[in-house]
Amino acid sequence: MPLEHVIAYMVKGGEEALGNFVKATKKWLIAYFAFTVIQIVLDLTQFFIQVKNFGSLNSSAFQGLALVTIASIFLYLNWYYLFWILSLQFKFPHYVSATFIRALMGLLENIHHAIGQAMFKS
């Protein structure tokens, strides 16, 4: 078998593997982003409920402080993920940043096209 055929088979196999990876990754990224947005709403609600009930609990001060602290930590982690995605627009060139941010939210349709165009353009 000539080397050109072996290379063609490797490229074809790589494209198929990439297609399967993109399908699986897209599904899980959309789910992760959607759950994060839902959790922000729930954690924000929980945080305000804990702040409201902080002084009115009929138990120790440790319990109220622990609940507010835990709610704050969860809220911080949710916002950290969203701000991390938004900060990536400053780390990448302008022709890739918007497409890359959409890809991290699970919208992977245009990332190969945008990156490919930018690479072969120069």
C-alpha positions in Angstrom: 0.0 0.0 0.0 1.5 3.4 -1.0 2.2 6.0 1.7 -0.4 8.3 0.2 -3.2 5.8 0.8 -2.1 5.3 4.4 -2.1 9.1 5.0 -5.5 9.3 3.4 -6.9 6.6 5.7 -5.3 8.3 8.7 -6.9 11.7 7.8 -10.3 10.0 7.2 -10.1 8.2 10.6 -9.1 11.5 12.3 -12.0 13.3 10.8 -14.4 10.6 11.9 -13.0 10.6 15.4 -13.2 14.4 15.5 -16.8 14.2 14.4 -17.7 11.8 17.1 -15.8 13.8 19.7 -17.6 17.0 18.6 -21.1 15.4 18.9 -20.4 14.1 22.4 -18.7 17.3 23.6 -21.4 19.5 22.2 -24.1 17.6 24.1 -22.2 17.8 27.4 -21.1 21.4 27.1 -24.7 22.5 26.4 -25.9 20.5 29.4 -23.1 21.9 31.6 -23.8 25.5 30.6 -27.5 25.2 31.0 -27.1 23.6 34.4 -24.7 26.4 35.4 -27.3 29.1 34.4 -30.0 27.3 36.3 -27.8 26.9 39.3 -26.9 30.6 39.3 -30.6 31.4 39.7 -31.1 28.8 42.4 -27.9 29.7 44.3 -28.7 33.4 44.2 -32.2 32.7 45.6 -30.7 30.5 48.3 -28.1 33.1 49.1 -30.7 35.8 49.7 -32.9 33.5 51.7 -29.9 32.6 54.0 -29.0 36.3 54.4 -32.6 37.1 55.2 -32.8 34.3 57.8 -29.3 34.9 59.2 -30.3 36.6 62.4 -33.7 35.0 62.8 -32.8 31.4 63.2 -33.6 29.8 66.5 -30.3 28.0 66.6 -26.6 28.8 67.1 -24.8 31.5 65.2 -22.5 28.9 63.6 -25.4 27.4 61.7 -26.5 30.7 60.1 -22.9 31.6 59.3 -22.2 28.2 57.8 -25.3 28.4 55.6 -24.4 31.9 54.3 -20.8 30.8 53.7 -21.8 27.7 51.8 -24.3 29.7 49.7 -21.6 32.2 48.9 -19.1 29.6 47.9 -21.6 28.0 45.4 -22.6 31.4 44.0 -18.9 32.3 43.6 -18.2 29.0 41.7 -21.1 29.6 39.3 -20.0 33.2 38.6 -16.4 32.1 38.3 -17.2 29.7 35.4 -19.2 32.4 33.5 -16.6 35.1 34.0 -13.9 32.6 32.9 -15.7 32.0 29.6 -16.1 35.8 29.1 -12.5 36.5 29.9 -11.4 34.2 27.1 -12.3 36.9 24.6 -9.3 38.9 25.8 -6.9 35.9 25.6 -7.5 35.0 21.9 -7.3 36.9 18.7 -10.5 38.7 17.7 -11.3 36.4 14.8 -11.5 33.4 17.1 -12.7 34.8 20.5 -16.5 35.0 19.7 -16.6 31.6 18.1 -14.5 30.1 20.9 -16.9 31.5 23.6 -19.9 30.1 21.7 -18.1 26.7 21.5 -17.6 26.7 25.3 -21.3 27.2 25.6 -21.9 24.1 23.4 -22.4 25.8 20.1 -19.6 24.1 18.1 -20.9 24.5 14.6 -18.7 27.3 13.4 -15.4 26.9 15.3 -13.7 24.6 12.7 -14.7 26.9 9.9 -13.5 30.1 11.7 -10.2 28.6 12.9 -9.6 27.0 9.5 -10.2 30.2 7.6 -7.9 32.2 9.9 -5.1 29.6 9.6 -5.2 29.3 5.9 -5.7 33.0 5.3 -2.3 34.0 6.5 
